[in-house]
Amino acid sequence: MNWGYMKKLIKAERAAVVVNTIQNNYIANGYVGFLIVLMIFFGAIQLYADFFGGMDITLGVSEIFGISLTENFKRPFLSCSVAEYWRRWHISLGAWMRTYVFNPLSLSKPFKKYNAERSWATNMEE
């Protein structure tokens, strides 16, 4: 839990200083090139540290109360594709969406009817 606070309060907030300074003075000073790349780099660090720190705090507090949570974050910036990035960033969100949104929809009567009509139409075209 303390590592999470360190990530949020030290890493994310220090990166936010750089990002906010460049964003707030962008038009007045006409920043281009290197400073924009620097802002994007520190923005990614800020997002990563903020989210990862928040997850560490959440996991620590849940362990204090005896609740075991599933993994939700597995080094997303090391992924090779957008799909892999999504799977690494939102592990538990993807599982929740699959369980409570996509599976019930795919098993519902209107969706089954739609799939039956669609498969009938594609069979007629062949």
Backbone as numpy.savetxt, mean C-alpha at the origin, in Angstrom:
# Nx Ny Nz CAx CAy CAz Cx Cy Cz
7.51 -2.20 19.16 6.68 -1.02 19.16 7.57 0.24 19.16
8.66 0.21 19.89 9.55 1.37 19.92 10.21 1.62 18.58
10.52 0.54 17.83 11.08 0.71 16.50 10.07 1.43 15.60
8.80 1.12 15.77 7.76 1.77 14.98 7.70 3.26 15.26
7.78 3.64 16.54 7.80 5.07 16.88 9.04 5.74 16.32
10.17 5.05 16.35 11.39 5.62 15.80 11.24 5.86 14.30
10.68 4.89 13.61 10.49 5.03 12.16 9.55 6.20 11.84
8.45 6.30 12.59 7.49 7.36 12.31 8.00 8.73 12.73
8.54 8.82 13.92 8.92 10.13 14.45 10.27 10.64 13.96
11.18 9.74 13.66 12.50 10.20 13.23 12.62 10.15 11.70
12.45 8.96 11.14 12.66 8.83 9.70 11.59 9.53 8.87
10.32 9.23 9.14 9.25 9.80 8.32 9.14 11.30 8.50
9.26 11.78 9.71 9.12 13.22 9.95 10.30 14.01 9.39
11.50 13.45 9.43 12.66 14.14 8.85 12.56 14.17 7.33
12.09 13.09 6.74 11.89 13.08 5.29 10.78 14.06 4.90
9.78 14.20 5.76 8.67 15.13 5.48 9.15 16.58 5.44
10.15 16.91 6.23 10.69 18.28 6.22 11.22 18.62 4.83
11.98 17.70 4.24 12.53 17.93 2.91 11.42 18.01 1.87
10.50 17.07 1.92 9.41 17.02 0.95 8.55 18.28 1.04
8.16 18.65 2.25 7.29 19.83 2.42 7.99 21.12 2.03
9.27 21.23 2.31 10.03 22.43 1.93 10.06 22.60 0.42
10.33 21.53 -0.29 10.38 21.61 -1.76 8.98 21.85 -2.32
7.97 21.16 -1.79 6.60 21.34 -2.29 6.08 22.75 -2.02
6.34 23.29 -0.86 5.81 24.62 -0.52 6.50 25.74 -1.29
7.75 25.54 -1.68 8.50 26.57 -2.39 8.68 26.27 -3.87
7.96 25.30 -4.38 8.13 24.84 -5.76 7.88 25.96 -6.77
6.75 26.63 -6.67 6.37 27.65 -7.65 7.20 28.92 -7.45
7.37 29.35 -6.22 8.08 30.60 -5.96 9.53 30.54 -6.42
10.20 29.41 -6.20 11.62 29.30 -6.53 11.88 28.62 -7.86
10.84 28.06 -8.48 11.01 27.41 -9.77 11.93 26.21 -9.73
11.75 25.33 -8.75 12.59 24.14 -8.63 12.42 23.24 -9.85
13.52 22.69 -10.33 13.49 21.74 -11.43 14.56 20.68 -11.19
14.51 19.63 -11.97 15.57 18.63 -12.01 15.86 17.90 -10.73
17.07 18.13 -10.23 17.58 17.37 -9.09 16.69 17.51 -7.85
16.19 18.70 -7.57 15.37 18.90 -6.37 14.05 18.15 -6.46
13.49 18.03 -7.66 12.25 17.26 -7.83 12.53 15.78 -7.61
13.63 15.29 -8.13 14.02 13.89 -7.91 14.28 13.65 -6.43
14.93 14.59 -5.77 15.17 14.50 -4.33 13.85 14.45 -3.55
12.89 15.27 -3.96 11.58 15.28 -3.30 10.88 13.93 -3.48
10.95 13.36 -4.67 10.32 12.06 -4.92 11.00 10.98 -4.08
12.32 11.00 -4.01 13.06 10.02 -3.22 12.69 10.11 -1.74
12.72 11.33 -1.19 12.37 11.49 0.22 10.88 11.25 0.47
10.05 11.50 -0.53 8.63 11.19 -0.40 8.40 9.69 -0.28
9.17 8.90 -1.05 9.07 7.44 -0.95 9.56 6.97 0.41
10.65 7.55 0.90 11.15 7.20 2.24 10.11 7.57 3.30
9.51 8.74 3.16 8.49 9.17 4.12 7.31 8.21 4.14
6.81 7.86 2.97 5.67 6.94 2.87 6.01 5.58 3.46
7.17 5.05 3.10 7.60 3.74 3.58 7.76 3.74 5.10
8.49 4.73 5.63 8.73 4.77 7.08 7.45 5.02 7.86
6.59 5.85 7.31 5.33 6.14 7.99 4.44 4.90 8.06
4.29 4.22 6.93 3.44 3.03 6.91 4.06 1.89 7.70
5.35 1.64 7.50 6.03 0.54 8.18 6.08 0.79 9.69
6.34 2.04 10.08 6.33 2.39 11.50 4.96 2.21 12.12
3.93 2.62 11.38 2.56 2.43 11.87 2.21 0.97 12.04
2.68 0.13 11.11 2.43 -1.30 11.23 3.17 -1.89 12.43
4.39 -1.44 12.68 5.14 -1.91 13.86 4.44 -1.52 15.15
3.92 -0.30 15.21 3.19 0.15 16.40 1.93 -0.68 16.58
1.20 -0.90 15.50 -0.03 -1.69 15.57 0.25 -3.11 16.03
1.29 -3.72 15.48 1.64 -5.09 15.88 2.06 -5.15 17.34
2.83 -4.13 17.80 3.26 -4.10 19.19 2.11 -3.93 20.16
1.19 -3.02 19.85 0.02 -2.80 20.73 -0.87 -4.04 20.73
-1.05 -4.67 19.57 -1.89 -5.87 19.54 -1.26 -7.01 20.34
0.06 -7.12 20.31 0.72 -8.15 21.12 0.57 -7.88 22.61
0.56 -6.61 23.01 0.34 -6.27 24.42 -1.02 -6.79 24.88
-2.02 -6.68 24.01 -3.37 -7.14 24.35 -3.60 -8.62 24.02
-2.56 -9.32 23.58 -2.66 -10.75 23.31 -3.30 -11.09 21.98
-3.33 -10.15 21.05 -3.93 -10.38 19.74 -2.81 -10.59 18.74
-2.90 -11.66 17.98 -1.90 -11.95 16.97 -2.43 -11.55 15.59
-1.72 -10.65 14.92 -2.14 -10.17 13.60 -1.31 -10.84 12.51
-1.89 -10.89 11.31 -1.17 -11.45 10.17 -0.21 -10.42 9.59
0.73 -10.89 8.83 1.71 -10.02 8.18 1.02 -9.18 7.11
1.38 -7.91 7.00 0.74 -7.03 6.03 1.74 -6.31 5.14
3.01 -6.51 5.33 4.00 -5.66 4.70 5.28 -6.46 4.52
5.75 -6.63 3.28 6.96 -7.42 3.05 7.83 -6.74 1.99
8.59 -5.74 2.38 9.54 -5.02 1.53 9.00 -4.74 0.13
7.98 -3.90 0.00 7.38 -3.69 -1.32 8.28 -2.99 -2.33
9.23 -2.18 -1.87 10.08 -1.47 -2.82 11.13 -2.37 -3.48
11.22 -3.62 -3.06 12.12 -4.57 -3.70 11.41 -5.42 -4.74
10.15 -5.13 -5.03 9.39 -5.92 -5.99 9.80 -5.57 -7.42
9.53 -6.50 -8.33 9.93 -6.34 -9.73 8.80 -5.89 -10.64
7.56 -5.95 -10.17 6.42 -5.54 -10.98 5.39 -4.84 -10.11
4.43 -4.19 -10.75 3.38 -3.50 -10.00 2.51 -4.51 -9.25
2.21 -5.63 -9.87 1.40 -6.66 -9.21 2.10 -7.21 -7.97
3.40 -7.46 -8.09 4.16 -7.94 -6.93 4.24 -6.86 -5.85
4.38 -5.61 -6.29 4.40 -4.48 -5.34 3.10 -4.46 -4.54
1.96 -4.60 -5.20 0.67 -4.58 -4.51 0.57 -5.75 -3.54
1.00 -6.94 -3.98 0.93 -8.12 -3.09 1.81 -7.94 -1.87
2.96 -7.30 -2.01 3.86 -7.11 -0.87 3.41 -5.98 0.04
2.76 -4.97 -0.49 2.37 -3.81 0.30 1.09 -4.08 1.08
0.13 -4.73 0.46 -1.19 -4.91 1.07 -1.53 -6.39 1.19
-0.78 -7.11 1.98 -0.99 -8.55 2.10 -2.35 -8.85 2.74
-2.62 -8.27 3.89 -3.89 -8.58 4.56 -5.07 -7.91 3.87
-4.87 -6.74 3.25 -5.97 -6.09 2.52 -6.38 -6.94 1.32
-5.40 -7.49 0.60 -5.70 -8.36 -0.53 -6.46 -9.60 -0.11
-6.05 -10.20 1.01 -6.75 -11.39 1.52 -8.17 -11.03 1.95
-8.34 -9.88 2.58 -9.68 -9.45 3.02 -10.58 -9.19 1.81
-10.06 -8.50 0.80 -10.85 -8.22 -0.41 -11.25 -9.52 -1.10
-10.33 -10.46 -1.20 -10.62 -11.73 -1.83 -11.70 -12.49 -1.06
-11.59 -12.52 0.28 -12.52 -13.28 1.10 -13.90 -12.65 1.18
-13.96 -11.33 1.38 -15.23 -10.68 1.68 -15.85 -9.90 0.52
-15.11 -9.70 -0.58 -15.68 -8.95 -1.70 -15.72 -9.80 -2.96
-14.56 -10.25 -3.45 -14.52 -10.94 -4.74 -15.19 -12.31 -4.70
-14.90 -13.14 -3.70 -15.52 -14.46 -3.63 -17.03 -14.38 -3.48
-17.59 -13.58 -2.58 -19.05 -13.49 -2.51 -19.68 -12.97 -3.81
-19.03 -12.03 -4.46 -19.56 -11.53 -5.74 -19.52 -12.60 -6.81
-18.43 -13.33 -6.88 -18.32 -14.35 -7.92 -19.26 -15.52 -7.70
-19.68 -15.73 -6.46 -20.62 -16.81 -6.16 -22.07 -16.36 -6.13
-22.33 -15.07 -6.34 -23.70 -14.57 -6.30 -24.45 -14.96 -7.58
-25.78 -15.01 -7.50 -26.61 -15.42 -8.63 -26.48 -14.49 -9.84
-26.54 -13.17 -9.65 -26.40 -12.31 -10.84 -25.06 -12.49 -11.56
-23.99 -12.68 -10.82 -22.69 -12.85 -11.44 -22.61 -14.18 -12.16
-23.18 -15.24 -11.56 -23.19 -16.54 -12.23 -24.01 -16.47 -13.51
-25.14 -15.73 -13.46 -25.97 -15.56 -14.64 -25.20 -14.82 -15.72
-24.47 -13.78 -15.34 -23.68 -13.01 -16.28 -22.61 -13.89 -16.93
-21.94 -14.71 -16.13 -20.91 -15.59 -16.67 -21.50 -16.65 -17.59
-22.68 -17.15 -17.24 -23.33 -18.15 -18.10 -23.70 -17.52 -19.44
-24.26 -16.31 -19.42 -24.62 -15.63 -20.67 -23.37 -15.33 -21.48
-22.33 -14.93 -20.83 -21.10 -14.58 -21.52 -20.45 -15.81 -22.15
-20.43 -16.93 -21.43 -19.84 -18.15 -21.98 -20.71 -18.68 -23.12
-22.04 -18.52 -23.05 -22.93 -18.95 -24.13 -22.66 -18.12 -25.38
-22.48 -16.80 -25.23 -22.23 -15.92 -26.35 -20.87 -16.23 -27.00
-19.86 -16.53 -26.21 -18.56 -16.84 -26.79 -18.59 -18.19 -27.48
-19.39 -19.15 -26.99 -19.53 -20.44 -27.67 -20.25 -20.30 -29.00
-21.19 -19.37 -29.09 -21.91 -19.13 -30.33 -21.01 -18.51 -31.38
-20.06 -17.67 -30.96 -19.16 -17.01 -31.88 -18.15 -17.98 -32.48
-17.83 -19.03 -31.78 -16.83 -19.99 -32.26 -17.46 -20.85 -33.26
